[in-house]
Each structure stands twice: as structure tokens, then as C-alpha cells.
Amino acid sequence: MDARHLLDIESLSDADVTALLARAQEYADGRTAPDLLRGTIVFSLFFENSTRTATSFETAAKRLGAQVVAWARTASSMAKGESFGDTIATLLAMGPDAIVLRHDEHGAPGWVAAQAPCPVINGGDACRAHPTQALLDALTLRQHFGSLEGLEVVICGDIAHSRVARSNMALLPRLGARVRVIAPPNFMPQALPDGVQGHTDMDAGLAGAQAVMMLRIQRERMDAADIPDAAAYHAGWGLTPERLERAGLGAVALHPGPMNRGVEIADAVADDPERSLILRQVANGIPVRMAVLDLLLRA
Ligand code: CP
């Protein structure tokens, strides 16, 4: 790996992306390395809630023989008033071999990486970046379609507050996909990356899509007054079987989770074994995070 840390997609070279996805596919195909990271200790620091990312990083590290210290903010001395800076300085003084960090502050993993002597892996920071989610989404799409070259991918929902959308808009076009986004006007970012089209009308935006990635409304990142009515939102921007059918022949649905069923996605789409790749995304979280730990810790 050229990169010492994994902070965002933009700081990965093309060679890094290729190596990570290749190693992840090997792990997905059954490669095992139970002693690869034996003797190393990974600190898992989730300052924001997680089910998928925290659990799959811990599983990935243990599958490679590492030990994991799963720190919990609510059980920590931050409850007694210790600052984030002092917490990080304290934890770094214990000498972890790697840190996985999620935080609701923009750039927090980069701030930690600037002072850490070990690799720091971003498990998601604010609305900025969620690089391992984008890598597992790319792996899932590549497994399903064979290649991302020319693939029509639509990301739909609360784009403005989504680190998943940002990381996917940075990664998927580099792999050859054509990416567009659909969002209600108040959830559309002021600017989109070059080459990414924006739509506010769901049906127009979905036309010709081969993969539709739905995103939840990030309620924790907005004022209560800006949270839309669930039924009205579903009527305008929810993915139903009918909409997916109209999108494109054989179009599939993705969602990084957690899902809000009946809001951005209907049960009949989420649970459709032919059309939903959602649990495949979850499963791919482990080989992708094994690849990240493998290539970063052994660099
Ligand atoms: N996709 C994702 O980041 O899910 P968690 O918040 O459960 O980790």
C-alpha cells in the first residue's frame, strides 16, 4: 500500500484500490490467514454508533489473528469530562498497532492519524468519508456485474448528509461506473463531483439504472424541523418494486444500512432475494476490512 492510513478514498492511489479489492476478493473466495496479524492489537474506537462497521472490523481483525480492544465511549472516562484530545493521547500512549475510528466530527480520523505512530482507519467521519463502505460496495457490484466499466449506478436519498454517497462518488467513477444521484432539493449537495449528474425527480433519475443505492435520512445530522414526513418522503423518493422494475432490466438494490423500511426503501425491495444485494454488502464488509488490515498493518 502507498497509503499509511485509510482516511478517505481520495488519498488512495489507483494501485492501492486495485490491491485492496483484489485481496478482498481473495478473502471473499475463502483465503484464510489466521496467524497473519498474531501479536497485534487493534483499538476499535467508535465515538458514534455502529452495527455493521464495528462488528465486521472486529471480526476481520480476529480472523487474521489480531486481538481487538473494543472501546466504548459511554463506558469511558469521557463521561467524567475527559476531552477527545486527552482520550486519544491516553489511548495512543498504550501503543496499539492500529486504530479503527468513527466520529461525528469532520476530519477526526485525520487529526488522530497526524499524531499516531500506527495506521488509522476511518470507520466513518461525519458527512465526509466512509471509505471501507465504498470499497465493499464496489466489491459487491463487481461480483454481481463482473465489472464496473460503464455500469449505471444511482445513489438516492439524503445525499447532502451522506459520507457513504461521498465516498462512493469518489470511488465508483474511478472504477469506470457512471454515477448519478437523486435527492429531494433540500438533500441535494450544493456541488457534485465532476461527471456526477443530480436529479430531484425519482423516476427521471432512475431511468436506465442498473444499480440503485438507497440511503437513509441522516436524522442525527439535521434539525428536527428539516426531517421530512416519512409517508410523503416514501411517496416521492422511496424505492418500491414498481420503481425498481421501471429503472432498468435486472436493476438491483443496495443499501449501506441501517435501513428505515417504509421510508427510503420498501420491504418488498429490501427482502427480494433476486434484486437486493443488501446482505451481500454486509457479508463483504468482512473480506474488505480483512484486506484493509492485512495491507495496512503489514506495509
Ligand atoms: N453502513 C454502516 O456504516 O453501518 P453501521 O453504522 O451499522 O456501521
Boltz pocket constraint, residues with backbone or C-beta under 6 A from the ligand:
constraints:
  - pocket:
      binder: B
      contacts: [[A, 49], [A, 50], [A, 51], [A, 52], [A, 53], [A, 54], [A, 123], [A, 124], [A, 133], [A, 256], [A, 257], [A, 258]]
      max_distance: 6.0
